[in-house]
Amino acid sequence: MTSTPASIGFGTQQRPHRDDAVRSSAVSHHNDGSRDVTLNLAVVASNLDGTAAPAGLFTVSPASVVVPAGGDAAATVTVDTRVAGPDGYLAAGRPASPVARWYTRRWR
């Protein structure tokens, strides 16, 4: 299983965050195997200190995809820095997988 792109940089969002643009990026998952694979695409996001990032900062849709054997399935990763929370470097990724990681920054 591979994901393209392997990482996404959503850039830096300057304060005030209430006017930040919601940003999205498509991610394609490819299955080199001979059986269909179901991916649950939950997001785990954290601040630099390891504490959980604000809920809703990163989302992925759909929440689950079936990647056919030898085929591809798409999802969209969205970051919404208008969500209340701390400023600084924030990271997210698919749980227990090095396949996809997403990043953004919020500065004061």
C-alpha positions as CSV (number, residue, x, y, z in Angstrom):
1,M,0.0,0.0,0.0
2,T,1.3,3.4,-1.0
3,S,-0.1,6.9,-0.7
4,T,0.6,9.8,-3.1
5,P,1.7,12.3,-2.0
6,A,3.5,10.8,0.9
7,S,3.3,14.1,2.8
8,I,1.4,17.3,2.4
9,G,2.4,20.8,3.6
10,F,-0.5,23.1,4.1
11,G,1.7,26.1,4.7
12,T,1.7,28.8,7.4
13,Q,-1.5,30.5,8.5
14,Q,-1.0,34.0,10.1
15,R,-3.1,35.4,12.8
16,P,-5.9,36.2,13.2
17,H,-7.1,32.7,12.3
18,R,-10.8,33.5,12.0
19,D,-10.1,34.6,8.4
20,D,-7.9,31.6,7.4
21,A,-8.8,29.8,4.2
22,V,-9.7,26.1,4.6
23,R,-7.2,24.1,2.6
24,S,-7.6,20.6,1.1
25,S,-5.5,18.2,-0.8
26,A,-6.3,14.9,-2.6
27,V,-4.5,11.7,-1.5
28,S,-4.4,8.6,-3.7
29,H,-3.9,5.2,-2.1
30,H,-2.5,2.4,-4.3
31,N,-2.8,-1.3,-3.6
32,D,-0.1,-3.4,-5.1
33,G,-1.6,-6.6,-3.5
34,S,-3.9,-9.2,-4.9
35,R,-6.7,-8.6,-2.5
36,D,-8.9,-5.6,-1.9
37,V,-7.9,-3.6,1.2
38,T,-10.2,-1.4,3.4
39,L,-8.5,1.6,4.8
40,N,-10.0,3.4,7.8
41,L,-8.8,7.0,7.4
42,A,-9.1,8.5,10.8
43,V,-6.8,11.3,11.7
44,V,-4.4,11.5,14.6
45,A,-3.1,15.1,15.1
46,S,-0.8,16.6,17.6
47,N,1.0,19.8,18.7
48,L,4.8,19.8,18.8
49,D,4.7,19.0,22.5
50,G,2.8,15.8,21.7
51,T,-0.6,16.9,23.1
52,A,-3.6,16.4,20.9
53,A,-4.3,19.1,18.3
54,P,-7.7,20.7,18.4
55,A,-10.6,18.5,17.2
56,G,-11.6,19.4,13.6
57,L,-8.2,20.9,12.7
58,F,-7.4,18.0,10.3
59,T,-10.2,15.9,8.7
60,V,-10.2,13.3,6.0
61,S,-13.0,12.3,3.8
62,P,-14.3,9.7,3.2
63,A,-13.6,8.1,6.6
64,S,-13.1,4.7,4.9
65,V,-12.2,3.5,1.4
66,V,-11.8,0.2,-0.3
67,V,-8.7,0.0,-2.4
68,P,-9.2,-2.7,-5.0
69,A,-6.4,-5.2,-5.7
70,G,-4.0,-3.5,-8.1
71,G,-6.0,-0.3,-8.0
72,D,-6.4,3.1,-6.4
73,A,-8.8,4.9,-4.1
74,A,-8.9,8.6,-3.4
75,A,-9.5,10.7,-0.2
76,T,-9.3,14.4,0.6
77,V,-7.4,15.7,3.6
78,T,-8.6,19.1,4.9
79,V,-7.0,21.5,7.4
80,D,-9.1,24.2,9.0
81,T,-6.9,26.5,11.2
82,R,-10.0,28.6,12.1
83,V,-10.6,26.0,14.8
84,A,-9.7,27.4,18.3
85,G,-6.4,26.1,19.6
86,P,-2.7,26.8,20.2
87,D,-0.4,28.4,17.7
88,G,2.7,26.6,16.5
89,Y,3.6,23.6,14.4
90,L,0.9,20.9,14.1
91,A,1.2,17.5,12.5
92,A,-1.3,14.7,11.7
93,G,-1.2,11.3,10.1
94,R,-3.1,8.1,9.5
95,P,-3.0,6.1,12.8
96,A,-0.3,3.4,13.0
97,S,0.9,4.0,9.5
98,P,3.8,5.7,7.9
99,V,1.9,6.0,4.7
100,A,0.6,9.5,5.0
101,R,1.5,12.6,7.1
102,W,0.1,16.1,6.9
103,Y,1.4,19.3,8.3
104,T,0.5,22.9,8.9
105,R,1.7,25.9,11.0
106,R,-0.3,28.5,13.0
107,W,1.6,31.5,14.1
108,R,0.8,34.3,16.5
